[in-house]
């Protein structure tokens, strides 16, 4: 168990977890204060992006050369780390969502949170491979910025571009998130973060 504690500290897990919880609680407070009607889908997506952004710094260790020469198998640990990021970020948002749910206000549907959390986690894992752990957040933030200001989708490519804001039953959004999750987790597990 000591190796798990050391791993968590070296990957800045406590600070990342605090950032995830604080961002989710802040958005939950905004939804409660706003009240009435369904929540804007951008609010939970902002929380998910903030969560995976905060956790993405842990996708690289303090010394990448040391990580690569260690006598342990990093591939399963890398895959588990990515899956854990997605699970924790989704669980925190869902927990906050249950505390702010009233008769007429819901933060986000479970399917929406799970889909977006999986896709965004895969996206930051790809970002760690391409840009390095310090900049792993870049693809998720750029994609969110583009989709937040895009016009409503009228074609499949437009749905792919705005997948994280589409309702939970949209097949294009689900397949895009699934492709990002699988690709990002696999590539990160095999290659590790960029030096």
C-alpha positions in Angstrom: 0.0 0.0 0.0 2.9 2.3 0.5 3.7 2.3 -3.2 0.2 3.5 -3.9 0.6 6.4 -1.4 3.9 7.4 -3.0 2.4 7.1 -6.5 -0.5 9.3 -5.5 1.7 12.0 -4.0 4.1 12.0 -7.0 1.2 12.4 -9.4 -0.3 15.2 -7.3 -3.5 13.3 -6.7 -4.6 15.1 -3.5 -4.4 18.6 -5.1 -6.1 17.4 -8.3 -8.9 15.8 -6.2 -9.4 19.0 -4.3 -9.7 21.0 -7.6 -12.2 18.5 -8.9 -14.4 18.7 -5.8 -14.2 22.5 -5.5 -15.1 23.1 -9.2 -18.1 20.7 -8.9 -19.3 22.2 -5.7 -19.1 25.7 -7.2 -21.1 24.8 -10.2 -23.6 22.9 -8.0 -24.1 26.1 -5.9 -24.7 28.2 -9.1 -27.3 25.7 -10.3 -29.1 25.9 -6.9 -29.0 29.7 -6.8 -30.2 29.9 -10.4 -33.0 27.4 -9.9 -35.9 26.5 -12.2 -35.7 24.5 -15.4 -33.1 22.1 -16.7 -29.5 23.2 -16.3 -27.4 24.5 -19.2 -25.4 21.5 -20.6 -22.3 23.7 -20.6 -22.2 23.9 -16.8 -21.5 20.2 -16.2 -19.2 20.1 -19.2 -17.2 22.9 -17.7 -16.9 20.9 -14.4 -15.8 17.8 -16.3 -13.2 19.7 -18.3 -12.0 21.4 -15.1 -11.8 18.0 -13.4 -9.9 16.2 -16.2 -7.7 19.3 -16.6 -6.7 19.2 -12.9 -6.1 15.5 -13.0 -4.2 15.5 -16.2 -1.0 16.9 -14.5 -0.7 13.5 -12.8 -0.4 11.7 -16.1 3.4 12.3 -16.0 5.7 11.7 -13.1 8.5 13.9 -11.7 11.1 12.1 -13.7 10.0 10.5 -17.0 13.3 8.7 -17.4 12.9 7.1 -14.0 9.4 6.1 -14.9 10.5 4.5 -18.1 13.4 2.5 -16.5 11.4 1.3 -13.4 11.2 -2.5 -12.9 7.4 -2.5 -12.8 5.0 -2.7 -15.7 3.7 0.8 -16.4 1.1 -0.1 -19.0 -1.5 -1.5 -16.7 -0.9 1.3 -14.2 -1.2 4.0 -16.9 -4.5 2.5 -18.1 -5.8 2.2 -14.5 -4.8 5.9 -13.9 -6.7 7.1 -16.9 -9.8 5.0 -16.0 -9.6 6.2 -12.4 -9.5 9.9 -13.5 -12.7 9.4 -15.6 -14.4 7.5 -12.8 -13.6 10.0 -10.1 -14.5 13.1 -12.1 -17.8 11.6 -13.1 -18.6 10.4 -9.6 -17.9 13.8 -8.0 -20.1 15.5 -10.5 -22.9 12.9 -10.0 -22.6 13.3 -6.3 -22.9 17.0 -6.5 -25.8 16.6 -8.9 -27.7 14.5 -6.4 -27.3 17.1 -3.7 -28.7 19.9 -5.9 -31.4 18.0 -7.6 -34.9 19.4 -7.0 -38.2 18.9 -8.6 -37.4 21.2 -11.5 -33.6 21.4 -11.6 -31.1 18.6 -12.5 -27.5 19.3 -13.0 -26.9 16.6 -15.7 -28.2 13.2 -16.6 -26.0 10.2 -15.6 -25.6 9.1 -19.2 -24.4 12.6 -20.2 -21.9 12.7 -17.4 -20.5 9.2 -18.0 -20.2 9.8 -21.8 -18.5 13.2 -21.5 -16.2 12.1 -18.6 -15.0 9.1 -20.6 -14.4 11.1 -23.8 -12.7 14.0 -22.0 -10.5 11.6 -20.1 -9.4 9.9 -23.3 -8.8 13.3 -24.8 -6.4 14.4 -22.0 -4.6 11.0 -22.2 -4.0 11.7 -25.9 -2.9 15.2 -24.9 -0.3 13.7 -22.5 1.1 11.6 -25.3 1.2 14.4 -27.8 1.9 17.5 -25.7 3.3 16.0 -22.4 1.6 15.8 -19.0 2.1 19.5 -18.3 0.0 20.4 -21.4 -2.3 17.4 -21.5 -5.3 19.6 -20.8 -4.8 21.6 -24.1 -6.9 19.3 -26.5 -9.9 19.2 -24.0 -9.9 23.0 -23.4 -9.5 23.8 -27.1 -12.3 21.3 -28.1 -14.6 22.7 -25.4 -13.9 26.3 -26.6 -14.7 25.4 -30.2 -17.9 23.5 -29.3 -19.2 26.1 -26.9 -19.3 28.8 -29.6 -20.2 26.6 -32.5 -23.7 26.9 -34.0 -26.2 24.1 -33.4 -25.1 21.0 -35.4 -26.9 20.2 -38.6 -24.6 17.4 -39.9 -22.6 14.5 -38.6 -19.2 16.4 -38.7 -20.8 19.2 -36.7 -22.2 16.7 -34.2 -18.7 15.2 -33.9 -17.3 18.7 -33.3 -19.9 19.5 -30.6 -20.2 16.0 -29.1 -19.7 17.1 -25.5 -22.7 19.4 -25.5 -25.2 17.1 -27.3 -28.0 15.3 -25.3 -27.3 11.9 -23.9 -29.1 9.8 -26.6 -27.1 11.2 -29.6 -25.3 8.3 -31.3 -22.7 10.5 -32.9 -21.7 12.0 -29.5 -21.6 8.6 -27.9 -19.4 7.0 -30.6 -17.1 10.1 -30.6 -16.7 9.9 -26.8 -16.1 6.1 -26.9 -13.5 6.5 -29.7 -11.7 9.2 -27.7 -11.8 7.1 -24.5 -10.5 3.9 -26.1 -7.9 5.5 -28.3 -6.6 7.9 -25.6 -6.4 5.2 -22.9 -4.7 2.7 -25.2 -2.2 5.1 -26.7 -1.3 6.5 -23.3 -1.0 3.1 -21.7 1.4 1.9 -24.5 3.4 5.1 -25.1 3.2 7.0 -21.9 3.5 10.8 -21.7 5.7 12.8 -24.0 9.1 13.9 -22.7 
